[in-house]
Structures are given as C-alpha cells and as structure tokens.
Amino acid sequence: MKIEPFLVEQWLNKYEINVEVNISETCVDPFTVGEFLALMGRESFLEELRETKLTYGYIPGSPSLRQGISDLYESLKPENILVTGGAIGANFLVYYSLVEPGDTVISVAPTYQQLYSVAESFGANVKLLKLRWENGWLPRLGELADLVDAKTKLIAINNPNNPTGSLIDENMLHSICEIANDIGAYVLDDESYMGLYIDPDDRVPSVVELSDRGIATGSFSKPFSLTGLRLGWIAAPESVISRCELHRDYTTISNGVIDDALASLAMENVDLILTRNLDIVRKNYQILSEWVEGESLIDWVPPKAGTIAFLRYSIDLSSEELCKRLIKEKDVLLVPGSCFDLDGFLRLGYGNNTEVLKEGLSRFKEFLDDFR
Ligand SMILES: Cc1ncc(COP(=O)(O)O)c(C=O)c1O
C-alpha cells in the first residue's frame, strides 16, 4: 500500500539524536522515571510492581486506566475509552476502522501529516481545509461547507493545532460538528495538546462531548510528559469504540502492563502533572514571546495552546536551507515549514526544558544577526 513519506518524522529522525540544542521538541519536558515517581509521592512504585506478571494486559486498557482517562472528560465512561500505542496509534486505528476507499475525508492543513496521509493511503479522496496566517490559522466554516460532499465520512481537525498553536473555540467546534452531522460524517479531533492553554479562560470542550459523532484522540506524550510510555487513547461513542476494537485485534493485543500501571498512576494525579506542565509552558511562552517581539526578522500569530509556535521569517532562504544552516552553524534544531508544505515558516517547540529553550533562542538570535 502506497503512503507519502511523513516529512516531520523523517526530519526529526534524521537530526534530533545528534543535535546539541533541540528546540523542536513538542512534548512538555518529559519526566525521568525518578522525577515522575517523586512527584506522584510513590518512590517505591516499581518495587510494588515486582509481583506483576509480565503477561498480556487488559485488551482495551486496564479498568483503572480507562476510568482515569474517562474522568478527564465531563460525560464519558470507561467504555468510551480505548487505550492505544500513543495518539499516533489512536489516529491510525480510527482511520483503519472507519475509512474505506472512495470515502471523502476532509482534513485541516497544516497539521500532523498523519491525519491526511493515512486517509489517502486507505483510498480516501482527501480534501484539505486550509488554515491561513491571515485568519489566525483557523478554518473558515464557509470553506468547510464547500468541501463537504455526499461521500464525506470524516472531518479531521487538530485542536490545539500542531504546528500553529491555534485553538478553535467552542462556537466554531459546534458549527463544525453541525456541518458533519448534517451529512452523517464523523468529526475526528486530534486533541493531543489538550489542557495546555496559555490563558486558562481559553479552555474548550472536547468534540466527544459536543456531538455523538465526535471522536477525540489523546496522548500521554504532550500534556502528561510520559512520552516514553508510548500510550494514547481514543475517546468516542461506544459504537465507534467497538469498531475500533474489532480492528485493533489485528494490530495490538494489549499495551504493556508496566506502561499501563505508570499511566494509571498518572491519572490518579492529573492535577499535579498539569500544574507542573502549565507552569513550564506558560513560563516558556513568556520567554519566547519577548524574544519574538525583539526580533525584527521573526513574526508570528501568537499560539493560544499547546507547546508549538509557527514562526514566519523574512530571510531569503528556503525553510529547509535555513534549518540545515542553523544545525551546521549553531547546532540548533527547528523544523522547516516545508515539512508542513509551508515554506517561509519554522516550527519551534516551547514546552521543553527552559534552559534549553533559552540557549536555543540565544544561538538562533546570533544566527539571525548575520542576516541583518
Ligand atoms: C498532533 C499530534 N498528534 C499525534 C502525535 C503523536 O503523539 P504520541 O506521542 O501520543 O503518539 C503528535 C506528536 O507529535 C502530534 O503532534
């Protein structure tokens, strides 16, 4: 089966391991095992797992983990949750379970490429709903209505958005769900960055709470800093969960029991983790925001949520050339906008370690000084 190369993953695979200062990371500073257990107040947790048998785990995720994840939503039960191998596994499983050749799938763009390239590889007719700088990187409802056709199976959005950090508000989410409902389509919302609001008043609900055709995918990597567990989930009506379970039997028997136990522990202490992470994200956002204001060659639509900023630069270099020179000359990693089919932009992650962000910005400034 043919599939387009996943540009952002290929770029990161090639450069992230050896670079000295990585400011392209999208996770909130991942925990070490020790830091995590200390924050949970359970330093001896691994010792407590000695009697845990390393057999297959619960197929859809353990009851405690599904309960904990469902508690993140206002109106969901554990039966609405299916635990997967990361949000990447969750998105893939939704497409594998629901999309058939000839279906129309509409996806916002730019976004995490998986949301449209996987649909295309399953034989869907993919239509892109363009997010534009001049519209604050938000979709236009009129354009969405024009793209919808009788074969539309699914509308994919990504809220908060990777790579722009834009946030669709509740009203617009309702309207998108209505457009989908009118044609009997699903709305898949990749909510991997949910919870990470710069301004707490910007909080938006999950699509799964707004529509009985709403499907959300979530991640332990970004808001919970447990990237190495490789866990995520699908939150959806039970009818969708059972279709996903049917297909999941062919790709995953269960997730790892140790991963499940650690993720369950995290779900008992969501507030502690989010307090730590919102602190990091908001502090780093401030540092980045001041840097952008003082930098004449860089401009942005300030991100509203998540860990990512999409910077526009005014230098006569392609984004790939710029990023390669930045690696070579300053040992700093960013992601070129070309990975999102948007040259003239750079993706920067501001959720990581504050000292790393400061060092990366200072080296990037030196690099830009040569162009003034
Ligand atoms: C929008 C989006 N969805 C999904 C993923 C995959 O996340 P996970 O680590 O949970 O598989 C990423 C990772 O960068 C992402 O940005």
The ligand as an ORCA input file, in Angstrom:
! r2SCAN-3c Opt
* xyz 0 1
  C      -0.981     16.428     16.609
  C      -0.241     15.194     17.014
  N      -0.900     14.031     17.041
  C      -0.293     12.900     17.412
  C       1.045     12.887     17.758
  C       1.662     11.604     18.224
  O       1.723     11.617     19.627
  P       2.037     10.333     20.512
  O       3.401     10.523     21.063
  O       0.987     10.297     21.581
  O       1.942      9.138     19.618
  C       1.791     14.059     17.714
  C       3.233     14.061     18.019
  O       3.953     14.991     17.780
  C       1.116     15.254     17.343
  O       1.765     16.433     17.311
*
